[in-house]
Amino acid sequence: MDMGIAGRTALVCAASKGLGRGCAEALAAEGVNLVIVARTAETLEATAAAIRAQSGVEVKTVACDITTPEGRAAALAACPQPDILVNNAGGPPPGDFRNFTHDDWIRALEANMLTPIELIRSTIDHMSAQGFGRIVNITSSAVKAPIDVLGLSNGARSGLTGFVAGLARKVARDGVTVNNLLPGLFDTDRIAVTFDAQAKAQHISVEEARKLRTATIPAGRLGNRDEFGRACAFLCSVHAGYITGQNWLIDGGTYPGTF
């Protein structure tokens, strides 16, 4: 299927590895030029080189912390008017909410709620003016089914979800869609941290924790970044113009609810 977005430009956050990289690779495969952002310059440049070699699209890099005003300014200076914005940032650490400080909550909100909102605020008017825009926020399955050790993530990402629900209806008439992708368990560095926290909490090995969690997935496996990226690319395509304000759960069937 031709996604109809060749020649467009995307700003993809936290794109040097994991799900962000999967989105960047999938968009590049559709002919989308990229500005990719991550904290570690060496890893980011290696990813950019690999994507250029695979797809031949233009890939610019911005090594920065997107959760800071300085980082956002650098990213937007490199890509002030993207056609596509993929918001993504590392999740806050797991733990018992009794041990979270006020500063812990502020950092979680800055990274997983306020940073996406700031980037949307800076780019959405251009999208509306040109009659086309795609915004995809990578959040978490915890928005649908909270995870007990991820209280910071549960709260911050749910706040972003509420904001998007209202915004998406305001710009739909302009040809701009805003959607959220909710990953379940994917084989990334991030999930390794979650497995480690679970292992410590249950006094078991990390491998045992991994097996226990994998056993709860009807698909019988962890997800991979390629399939996640393709879902993102479809939401960014011309074929998804009638899909907005939605929370796409990608979890191998783990969520047990009907709605």
C-alpha positions as CSV (number, residue, x, y, z in Angstrom):
1,M,0.0,0.0,0.0
2,D,1.3,3.4,-0.9
3,M,0.9,5.6,2.2
4,G,0.9,8.8,0.2
5,I,3.4,10.6,2.4
6,A,6.6,10.4,0.3
7,G,8.4,13.7,0.4
8,R,6.8,14.8,3.7
9,T,9.0,15.7,6.7
10,A,8.7,14.1,10.1
11,L,10.1,15.1,13.5
12,V,10.5,11.9,15.5
13,C,11.5,12.1,19.1
14,A,13.6,9.5,21.1
15,A,14.3,7.9,17.7
16,S,17.8,6.4,18.2
17,K,16.5,3.1,19.4
18,G,13.4,1.2,20.5
19,L,9.9,2.2,19.4
20,G,10.9,5.6,18.3
21,R,13.5,4.1,15.9
22,G,10.8,1.7,14.6
23,C,8.6,4.7,13.7
24,A,11.5,6.6,12.1
25,E,12.4,3.5,10.0
26,A,8.9,2.9,8.9
27,L,8.3,6.5,7.9
28,A,11.6,6.6,6.0
29,A,10.6,3.4,4.1
30,E,7.6,5.4,2.9
31,G,9.8,8.2,1.6
32,V,9.4,10.6,4.5
33,N,12.4,12.8,5.3
34,L,13.4,12.8,8.9
35,V,14.7,14.9,11.7
36,I,15.4,12.5,14.5
37,V,16.1,13.4,18.1
38,A,17.7,11.6,21.0
39,R,20.1,12.3,23.9
40,T,23.1,10.3,22.9
41,A,24.8,11.7,19.8
42,E,26.8,8.6,18.9
43,T,23.8,6.3,19.0
44,L,21.7,8.8,17.1
45,E,24.2,9.2,14.3
46,A,24.6,5.5,13.9
47,T,20.8,5.2,13.6
48,A,20.7,8.0,11.1
49,A,23.4,6.4,9.0
50,A,21.5,3.1,9.0
51,I,18.2,4.7,7.9
52,R,19.9,6.7,5.1
53,A,21.5,3.5,3.8
54,Q,18.2,1.6,3.9
55,S,15.9,4.2,2.5
56,G,17.8,7.0,0.8
57,V,15.8,9.7,2.5
58,E,17.2,12.8,4.1
59,V,17.9,12.3,7.8
60,K,19.0,15.2,10.1
61,T,19.9,14.6,13.7
62,V,19.6,16.7,16.8
63,A,21.3,15.4,19.9
64,C,19.4,16.9,22.8
65,D,17.1,16.3,25.8
66,I,13.7,16.9,24.3
67,T,12.2,17.2,27.8
68,T,14.0,20.5,28.3
69,P,13.1,23.9,26.8
70,E,16.6,24.0,25.3
71,G,16.2,20.6,23.7
72,R,12.8,21.5,22.3
73,A,14.2,24.7,20.9
74,A,17.0,22.8,19.2
75,A,14.7,20.3,17.7
76,L,12.3,22.9,16.4
77,A,15.1,25.0,15.0
78,A,16.1,22.0,12.9
79,C,12.4,21.2,12.0
80,P,10.1,24.2,12.6
81,Q,7.3,23.0,10.3
82,P,7.0,19.3,10.2
83,D,4.2,17.6,8.4
84,I,4.4,14.7,10.9
85,L,5.2,14.8,14.6
86,V,5.9,11.7,16.6
87,N,6.1,12.4,20.3
88,N,8.1,10.0,22.4
89,A,10.2,10.1,25.5
90,G,11.6,7.6,27.9
91,G,9.2,6.6,30.7
92,P,9.7,7.5,34.3
93,P,11.2,4.9,36.7
94,P,9.0,2.3,38.3
95,G,8.5,2.1,42.1
96,D,6.1,2.5,45.0
97,F,4.2,5.8,44.8
98,R,4.9,6.3,48.5
99,N,8.5,6.9,47.6
100,F,8.0,9.3,44.8
101,T,8.9,12.9,45.6
102,H,7.3,16.0,44.2
103,D,10.3,16.4,41.9
104,D,9.8,12.9,40.6
105,W,6.2,13.8,39.6
106,I,7.3,17.1,38.0
107,R,9.9,15.2,35.9
108,A,7.4,12.7,34.8
109,L,4.9,15.3,33.8
110,E,7.6,17.3,32.0
111,A,8.7,14.3,30.0
112,N,5.4,12.4,29.3
113,M,2.8,15.1,29.3
114,L,4.1,18.7,29.0
115,T,6.8,18.1,26.4
116,P,4.4,16.5,23.8
117,I,2.0,19.4,24.5
118,E,4.7,22.0,23.9
119,L,5.8,20.4,20.7
120,I,2.2,20.1,19.5
121,R,1.6,23.8,20.3
122,S,4.7,24.8,18.3
123,T,3.8,22.8,15.2
124,I,0.0,22.4,14.8
125,D,-0.9,25.8,13.4
126,H,1.3,25.2,10.4
127,M,-0.3,21.8,9.9
128,S,-3.7,23.3,10.0
129,A,-2.8,26.1,7.6
130,Q,-1.5,23.7,5.0
131,G,-4.5,21.4,5.4
132,F,-2.4,18.3,6.4
133,G,-0.8,17.1,9.6
134,R,-0.3,13.9,11.5
135,I,0.6,13.8,15.2
136,V,1.2,10.5,16.9
137,N,2.0,10.3,20.6
138,I,3.7,7.1,21.9
139,T,2.2,6.6,25.3
140,S,1.6,3.2,27.0
141,S,-0.9,0.5,27.5
142,A,-1.0,1.7,31.1
143,V,-3.4,4.4,29.9
144,K,-6.0,1.6,29.5
145,A,-4.9,-0.7,32.3
146,P,-2.7,0.9,34.9
147,I,0.5,-1.0,35.9
148,D,1.0,-0.9,39.7
149,V,4.7,-0.2,39.7
150,L,4.4,2.5,37.0
151,G,2.5,5.2,38.9
152,L,4.4,8.1,37.5
153,S,3.8,6.9,34.0
154,N,0.1,6.1,34.6
155,G,-0.6,9.6,35.8
156,A,1.5,11.6,33.3
157,R,0.4,9.7,30.2
158,S,-3.2,9.7,31.2
159,G,-3.0,13.5,31.4
160,L,-1.7,13.7,27.9
161,T,-4.5,11.4,26.7
162,G,-7.1,13.7,28.1
163,F,-5.6,16.7,26.5
164,V,-5.4,15.0,23.1
165,A,-9.0,13.9,23.3
166,G,-10.1,17.5,23.3
167,L,-7.5,18.9,20.9
168,A,-8.1,16.2,18.2
169,R,-11.7,17.3,17.6
170,K,-10.7,21.0,17.2
171,V,-8.3,20.4,14.3
172,A,-9.9,17.4,12.5
173,R,-11.6,19.8,10.0
174,D,-8.2,21.1,9.0
175,G,-6.9,17.8,7.8
176,V,-4.9,17.3,11.0
177,T,-5.2,14.1,13.0
178,V,-3.9,13.5,16.6
179,N,-3.7,10.0,17.9
180,N,-2.0,7.9,20.5
181,L,-0.2,4.6,20.2
182,L,-0.3,2.5,23.3
183,P,2.4,-0.1,23.4
184,G,2.1,-3.2,25.6
185,L,5.2,-5.3,26.1
186,F,7.8,-4.7,23.4
187,D,11.3,-6.1,23.2
188,T,13.1,-2.8,24.0
189,D,15.6,-1.5,26.6
190,R,12.7,0.0,28.5
191,I,11.0,-3.3,29.1
192,A,14.3,-4.6,30.6
193,V,14.0,-2.0,33.3
194,T,10.4,-3.0,34.0
195,F,11.4,-6.7,34.3
196,D,14.2,-5.8,36.6
197,A,11.8,-3.9,38.9
198,Q,9.3,-6.8,38.8
199,A,12.0,-9.3,39.7
200,K,13.2,-7.2,42.7
201,A,9.6,-6.8,43.9
202,Q,8.8,-10.5,43.6
203,H,12.3,-11.7,44.7
204,I,12.7,-13.7,41.5
205,S,15.2,-13.6,38.6
206,V,14.9,-11.2,35.7
207,E,14.5,-14.2,33.3
208,E,11.7,-15.6,35.5
209,A,10.0,-12.2,35.5
210,R,10.3,-12.0,31.7
211,K,8.7,-15.5,31.3
212,L,5.9,-14.6,33.7
213,R,5.0,-11.5,31.9
214,T,5.3,-13.1,28.4
215,A,3.0,-15.8,29.5
216,T,0.2,-13.2,30.1
217,I,0.3,-12.1,26.4
218,P,-2.2,-14.0,24.3
219,A,0.1,-13.6,21.3
220,G,2.7,-15.6,23.2
221,R,5.6,-13.1,22.6
222,L,6.8,-9.6,23.0
223,G,6.2,-7.1,20.3
224,N,9.0,-5.8,18.0
225,R,9.8,-2.3,16.9
226,D,9.1,-3.0,13.2
227,E,5.4,-3.8,13.6
228,F,5.0,-0.9,15.9
229,G,6.6,1.4,13.4
230,R,4.3,0.3,10.6
231,A,1.3,1.0,12.7
232,C,2.7,4.5,13.3
233,A,3.3,4.9,9.5
234,F,-0.3,4.0,8.7
235,L,-1.7,6.6,11.2
236,C,0.6,9.1,9.5
237,S,-0.7,8.1,6.0
238,V,-3.3,9.7,3.8
239,H,-5.4,6.7,4.4
240,A,-5.9,7.5,8.1
241,G,-7.4,11.0,7.7
242,Y,-10.7,9.8,9.2
243,I,-9.0,8.4,12.3
244,T,-8.4,11.0,15.1
245,G,-8.5,11.3,18.8
246,Q,-8.0,7.5,19.2
247,N,-5.9,5.3,21.5
248,W,-4.5,2.4,19.5
249,L,-3.6,-0.4,21.8
250,I,-0.8,-2.6,20.5
251,D,-0.3,-5.3,23.1
252,G,-0.7,-8.7,21.5
253,G,-4.2,-9.0,23.0
254,T,-3.2,-8.5,26.7
255,Y,-5.9,-6.0,27.6
256,P,-9.0,-8.1,28.5
257,G,-11.7,-5.5,28.0
258,T,-14.2,-5.2,25.2
259,F,-13.8,-1.4,24.9
